[in-house]
Amino acid sequence: MPPFATILFDLDGTLVDAFTTIHRSYTHTLPQFGRPVPTMAEVRRAVGGGLSHAMGHFLPPELIAEAMKVHVAYSEKILLEDVTLFPGAAELLRTLQARGIRCAVLTNKLGDAARRICTHLGVTPFMRGVYGAGDTPWHKPRREFTDHVLEKLGADAATALLIGDSPFDVETAHNAGFPCWCVTTGTHDAAQLTAATADRVFPDLFVIAREFA
């Protein structure tokens, strides 16, 4: 079994498939600011670095703050309608719990929304905490955010791992001094994640679960 005492999870694209919800929110928001409805592929390429960063792929800086308000308000209304766990997520979390490995969510999704989703999908009992945007002054990949979460968990970076789906996750983990394993269920493929120096790349969470079996 890999020698990890703490595993931090990204949420969207890693544990949770929320891309339908996210795409619906952009479809609702962007036409109000004179932009065309984006494709799902465009949205998937944009997300990962927080909402402000993602909006910057579609809108000029002076429109981002107002567009975020519209996006967030609509997302809150539809938040739980389409969201699902990725295959293998429940199996992996049960395996880690049985191994006594502490787990938590580290996401750039708004913290309140992340906690609602985790409760709705039955993830919360497996987590020592769910930390997202707005819970601290920082976002991934800032080391301060990760250090804050590790401190709250009573965890040590020397025995920590981040499981994510994007180069932002790789940068987040490496900034904090520990490895990142990535899955290709989210925003980037295996070649992109390898190029981003992910420590290991997996097709799905089922394969990761076998690492801890």
C-alpha positions in Angstrom: 0.0 0.0 0.0 1.4 3.5 -0.8 2.7 5.3 2.3 0.2 8.1 2.5 -1.5 9.2 5.7 -3.5 12.0 4.2 -5.2 12.3 0.8 -6.6 15.5 -0.5 -9.1 15.3 -3.4 -10.0 17.9 -6.0 -13.8 17.8 -6.5 -15.1 18.6 -10.0 -13.5 16.3 -12.6 -12.0 14.1 -10.0 -14.5 12.8 -7.5 -17.6 14.4 -9.0 -18.9 14.9 -12.5 -20.5 18.4 -12.4 -19.7 19.3 -16.0 -23.4 19.3 -17.0 -24.2 21.8 -14.2 -21.2 23.9 -15.0 -22.0 24.0 -18.7 -25.6 24.9 -18.0 -24.5 27.8 -15.8 -22.2 29.2 -18.6 -25.0 28.7 -21.1 -27.3 30.8 -18.9 -24.7 33.5 -18.1 -22.6 34.3 -21.2 -25.5 35.3 -23.6 -26.5 37.9 -21.0 -23.1 39.5 -21.6 -23.2 39.4 -25.4 -21.3 36.1 -25.8 -22.4 33.0 -27.6 -23.4 29.8 -25.8 -20.1 27.8 -25.2 -19.7 24.2 -26.1 -19.1 21.6 -23.4 -15.5 21.2 -24.7 -14.9 24.9 -24.3 -16.2 24.9 -20.7 -14.1 21.8 -19.8 -11.0 23.5 -21.1 -11.7 26.6 -19.1 -12.4 25.2 -15.6 -9.9 24.3 -13.0 -8.4 27.5 -11.7 -11.4 29.0 -10.0 -14.4 30.8 -11.4 -12.7 34.1 -12.0 -10.0 32.4 -14.0 -12.4 30.4 -16.0 -14.6 33.4 -16.8 -11.5 35.0 -18.2 -11.6 32.5 -21.1 -14.9 34.0 -22.3 -15.1 37.6 -21.1 -12.9 40.7 -20.7 -11.8 41.6 -17.2 -14.3 44.4 -16.7 -17.3 42.0 -17.1 -16.0 39.1 -15.0 -17.2 40.2 -11.5 -20.8 40.8 -12.7 -20.9 37.6 -14.7 -19.7 35.7 -11.7 -22.7 36.9 -9.7 -25.1 35.7 -12.4 -23.2 32.4 -12.8 -23.1 31.7 -9.0 -26.8 32.6 -8.5 -27.9 30.2 -11.3 -25.5 27.5 -10.2 -27.0 27.5 -6.7 -30.5 26.9 -8.1 -29.4 23.9 -10.2 -26.5 22.7 -8.1 -27.8 19.2 -7.3 -29.9 18.4 -10.4 -27.2 16.8 -12.5 -24.2 16.1 -10.3 -23.0 12.5 -9.9 -20.0 10.7 -8.4 -17.5 9.4 -10.9 -17.3 5.6 -11.1 -14.9 4.2 -8.6 -15.2 7.2 -6.2 -17.3 5.4 -3.6 -15.1 2.3 -3.8 -11.9 4.3 -3.3 -13.3 6.3 -0.4 -14.4 3.1 1.4 -11.0 1.6 0.8 -9.2 4.6 2.2 -11.5 4.8 5.2 -10.8 1.1 6.0 -7.1 1.8 5.8 -7.4 4.7 8.3 -6.2 7.3 5.8 -7.6 10.7 6.5 -9.3 12.4 3.5 -10.4 15.9 2.7 -11.6 17.9 -0.3 -9.4 20.7 -1.6 -11.3 22.6 -4.4 -11.5 26.0 -6.1 -15.3 25.5 -6.2 -17.1 27.7 -3.7 -16.8 26.0 -0.3 -20.5 26.1 0.5 -21.4 24.6 -2.9 -18.8 21.9 -2.5 -20.1 20.9 0.9 -23.7 20.8 -0.4 -22.6 18.5 -3.2 -20.6 16.2 -0.9 -23.5 15.9 1.5 -25.9 15.2 -1.4 -23.7 12.5 -2.9 -22.9 10.8 0.5 -19.2 11.9 0.4 -19.2 13.9 3.6 -18.9 10.9 6.1 -15.6 9.9 4.4 -14.1 13.4 4.7 -12.3 15.2 7.6 -13.2 18.4 5.9 -14.3 20.1 2.7 -12.4 23.2 1.8 -13.1 25.5 -1.1 -13.1 29.0 -2.4 -14.2 31.6 0.1 -13.2 29.5 3.1 -9.8 31.2 3.1 -8.2 34.2 1.3 -6.5 31.8 -1.1 -7.2 29.4 -4.0 -5.3 26.6 -5.5 -2.4 26.5 -6.5 -1.4 28.8 -3.7 0.6 27.0 -1.0 -1.1 29.0 1.7 -4.4 27.3 1.0 -2.9 23.8 1.1 -0.9 24.5 4.2 -4.0 25.9 5.9 -5.9 22.7 5.2 -3.1 20.4 6.3 -2.9 22.4 9.6 -6.6 22.0 10.1 -6.3 18.3 9.5 -3.3 17.9 11.7 -1.6 16.4 8.7 2.0 16.4 7.4 3.0 17.3 3.9 5.6 14.5 4.0 2.9 11.9 4.0 0.2 13.7 1.9 -1.1 13.1 -1.6 -3.4 15.1 -3.8 -5.6 13.4 -6.3 -6.8 15.7 -9.1 -7.5 16.1 -12.8 -5.6 19.2 -14.0 -2.3 20.9 -14.1 -3.6 23.2 -11.4 -3.8 20.2 -9.1 -0.3 19.2 -10.0 1.0 22.7 -9.3 -0.9 22.8 -6.0 0.6 19.6 -4.7 4.1 20.4 -5.8 4.0 23.9 -4.4 3.2 22.3 -1.0 5.9 19.7 -1.4 4.0 16.4 -2.0 2.9 14.4 -5.1 -0.1 14.6 -7.3 -1.9 11.6 -8.9 -4.2 12.6 -11.7 -7.2 11.0 -13.4 -8.2 11.6 -17.0 -11.9 11.9 -16.1 -11.8 15.7 -15.9 -10.3 18.5 -17.9 -7.0 17.1 -19.3 -5.9 13.9 -21.0 -3.0 11.6 -20.0 -0.4 13.4 -22.3 -1.3 16.8 -20.9 -1.1 15.6 -17.3 2.2 13.9 -17.9 3.5 17.0 -19.5 2.4 19.0 -16.4 4.6 16.6 -14.3 1.8 14.7 -12.6 3.5 12.0 -10.5 1.2 9.3 -11.8 -1.7 9.3 -14.2 -4.7 7.0 -14.1 -7.8 6.4 -16.3 -10.2 6.4 -13.4 -10.6 6.1 -9.6 -11.2 2.3 -9.8 -7.5 1.9 -10.7 -6.4 4.1 -7.9 -8.6 2.1 -5.5 -6.6 -1.0 -6.4 -3.4 0.7 -5.4 -4.7 0.8 -1.8 -6.4 -2.6 -1.8 
